[in-house]
Amino acid sequence: MLKTNDETRIDVVALMNEMGRAARAAARPLATAPERVKNVALHAMADAIVASERKILAANAVDVASGTENGLSVASMDRLALSSERIRAIAAGVRAIAALADPVGDVIAAWTRPNGLEIERVRTPLGVIGVIFESRPNVTADAGALCLKAGNAVILRGGSDSANSSAAIHACLAAGLKVAGLPETAIQLVPVTDRAAVGAMLKGLSGAIDVIVPRGGKSLVGRVQEEAKVPVFAHLEGLCHLYIDVSADPDMAREIAVNAKMRRTGICGATETLLVDRAAADSHLVPVLTALAGAGCEIRADSAVRGYYPAATPASDDDWTTEYLDAIISVKLVEGIQGAIDHIETLSSHHTEAIVAEDPVVVERFFNEIDSAILLHNASTQFADGGEFGMGAEIGIATGKMHARGPVGVEQLTSFKYRVRGSGQIRP
Amino acid sequence: MLKTNDETRIDVVALMNEMGRAARAAARPLATAPERVKNVALHAMADAIVASERKILAANAVDVASGTENGLSVASMDRLALSSERIRAIAAGVRAIAALADPVGDVIAAWTRPNGLEIERVRTPLGVIGVIFESRPNVTADAGALCLKAGNAVILRGGSDSANSSAAIHACLAAGLKVAGLPETAIQLVPVTDRAAVGAMLKGLSGAIDVIVPRGGKSLVGRVQEEAKVPVFAHLEGLCHLYIDVSADPDMAREIAVNAKMRRTGICGATETLLVDRAAADSHLVPVLTALAGAGCEIRADSAVRGYYPAATPASDDDWTTEYLDAIISVKLVEGIQGAIDHIETLSSHHTEAIVAEDPVVVERFFNEIDSAILLHNASTQFADGGEFGMGAEIGIATGKMHARGPVGVEQLTSFKYRVRGSGQIRP
């Protein structure tokens, strides 16, 4: 690991461009690597992670000591600190990725033309992925393994606070690649903490990077989306809404609201705004809010809601666009499904929205007229997760409409090409 | 149509931003417009185009007169000039788009989770498409109709040489939208010829444009790819290769080579470089080159080829990366399939490549190891076309790996979202 005082002596952009060239060169053999070989690499990585526990913990202790000295937040320190148990979980995560089906070569569609041409659309790797993440050592292994499974080379750039931990884990990934005879440059970790490295990645390293995936908070994602010259798979915010229709089962509405908000408040699929049908104000509103408050949630409500539930804090305009990631919820009465659709289409971050309703017409309108990545009926927004979708490990959730939307798993890290089989056809 | 001398008095960027807002507003009702309503609009557009033949021809006559005065090339004048027959063909093209299946709402994938959640991935419109095209009046109708069919709003920016013709055709599209009760701003034509309008579109009009599709020559596409801040569906070049293996049927190789190069030399799927297996030099090479020359093709060859076919012009280094779009072909002997793969992976524009071979092992290597949008076996590269693929009308062919690759038809102009149906599930 090159420390900041060494970095002044190295040319970061030249280093990054060389990493880009190496990744691009590795992408070609990776693209045709058989599933078996990739899985040998992944299991060897997991073995190396388990076998290197002492080394990884020692490296992590250095990061944790610096983090304490630098006054990292409790949440940051929790994400940074590794334990024997966490290291075993990281290795298990890599093995779970090995167990996923290999998407490369899958025939997505096939048809035959009247002239006898047989056309197939088959999955191919995307090429080179750039992953920029904050100081969470486990992402080193998760992201490296997931990109490899989809046949992609990857350049990882982790947060400086976890630099030693990430380097120790990366060494295990490189060892796994070596065991399988795959190029070690298939998974590279940027060895400098200079922010210029991120800038170079966002410019795409002269065409070497096909897509950037940021993993972290809003400031990281915002910078990446603002500056990137290459496609980005990300969501800036998960401003998720839950709408309770007058036709909702009251018990179900209450249980889903509490779960959607309070199960884990810090994840992107946590509900931030509750919209309640004005027609359900008498029947559903107060029990739901009472249950939320009873679970420890602060209620910020418009004046109409406060008429029914005076204990609520008045909501300001900002509350309708704030991703709290905390035990706070904004609550508003709306004019039925039309009001819910208008509110969500205007203010949502288009990540995940849920409806509780029994009226099928209302549900279909919700499903048809709201254009968010994930829409749920009679289920908690907290199911917005690649694992919960049965897609296996995910590298994040995307709200863009291009290529990947919703959970970004191994399949979303692929492209496709057409294979056409003929018997001498020429075009008239 | 605002002429250049008026443009100094208007704020082009403000005008474009207003068009962007109008397009975004139109996108929402369009996204939920039933197939029947969109088809009513498309047929009404076709009717209006046929009924407006005199007006369109009169507008075209103005453009043709200016074009003559401005010294447009013969090819440009041919693309610009309309006739009664061409206008009927434009209308027929719009009706053919009406006849395509509506992709919006298609369930692409569906599965049920162990907890009973039913997950569907369904197609949705992309939103707002920006189409930037050269002076081909027919693209106004083609692009407008195709975007509408996929439920997208579109902003069309045509070349200034066809401004009057495009405006006359656009009036027919607007009339069709009106008949169907769809927002007329669903298909907007930029009413100024100022190049600043293109610059504003490439910046995305403050998030109003989701994707840009350039239709035109290399200088247009190059500018768009270089400057665009939003995703682009395009190919810069169609540097297509044909490889003839020693296992190829010699007659088939000859027929495919002549068709792939000479059927139409100006299309992106025309072959530009012929690679011949060195082992096939005695058996296949000379008959193929003789047939090409007999069809009027200039042969530019490396020295090894010239040993067998001395009439060829010596090829320079540039010939291996030149898209001639003309009756010229570069020819090289390569060391079997490995040599062909190495040459293509190094120099191709990754648009379309074909192989003539009977050996299945060689064919599989070609299909697996070359990463171009379209790969063909025993068929002409000139089949690289959405219509020939059975995908209906296309707005172009993309060589990027993100979202759309190969022919960009109505399906490629969509995104998707997840619909999840539950019965009260909460996440443990």
Interface residues (C-beta under 8 A of the other chain):
Chain A: R28 A31 T32 G105 W111 R113 L117 I119 T124 L126 G127 D210 V211 P231 D249 M252 E255 I256 N259 A260 R263 E345 F367 N368 E369 D371 S372 A373 I374 L375 L376 H377 N378 A379 S380 Q382 F383 E388 F389 G390 K401 M402 H403 R405 G406 S415 F416 K417 Y418 R419 V420 R421 G422 S423 G424 Q425 I426 R427
Chain B: R28 A31 T32 G105 W111 R113 L117 I119 T124 L126 G127 D210 V211 P231 D249 M252 E255 I256 N259 A260 R263 E345 F367 N368 E369 D371 S372 A373 I374 L375 L376 H377 N378 A379 S380 Q382 F383 E388 F389 G390 K401 M402 H403 R405 G406 S415 F416 K417 Y418 R419 V420 R421 G422 S423 G424 Q425 I426 R427
